[in-house]
């Protein structure tokens, strides 16, 4: 596993621990209220594993109610605009050969 992936996972782990310390199990309970993050273009594609948790944390932190996510390139191809100042959320992509 690359050091970049390990660093991203460490950040996610720290966010989880910080949330548990701050709000205890009530913080996790909020996840059940959120829809499963999915791709806005291919609606069948739902995020899983660490990506699901990472996007749900971002939804809670930013107050997003819409669970749909796209890449910058997908938004550009659809003619959509990304809000000025928005930052990306890192996701892992595994391709097996």
Residue, then its C-alpha position, 0 to 999 in steps of 0.5 A: x500500500x502506498x504511503x499516500x493511501x496510508x496518510x489518507x487513511x490516517x487522516x480518516x482515522x483521526x477524524x473518526x477518533x475526534x468525532x467519538x471523543x467529541x460526541x461519543x456514540x451520538x456522532x455515529x448515530x447521525x450516520x444512520x440518518x444520512x443516505x448512502x453516498x452515491x455517484x450522481x451520474x451512475x446512480x447505481x454506483x454507491x460508495x462503500x467501505x472507507x469511501x462511504x465513511x469519508x463522504x458521510x463525515x464530509x456530509x456531516x461536517x459541511x451540512x450536505x443533505x444531498x448524497x450525490x457526488x461527482x468528480x470535477x471532470x464529471x461535473x465539467x462534462x455535464x456542464x455543471x459548475x462547482x462552487x467557488x472555494x469547494x475542496x475535493x474529498x479524496x476517495x480510494x479506487x482499487x483496480x485489480x488486474 
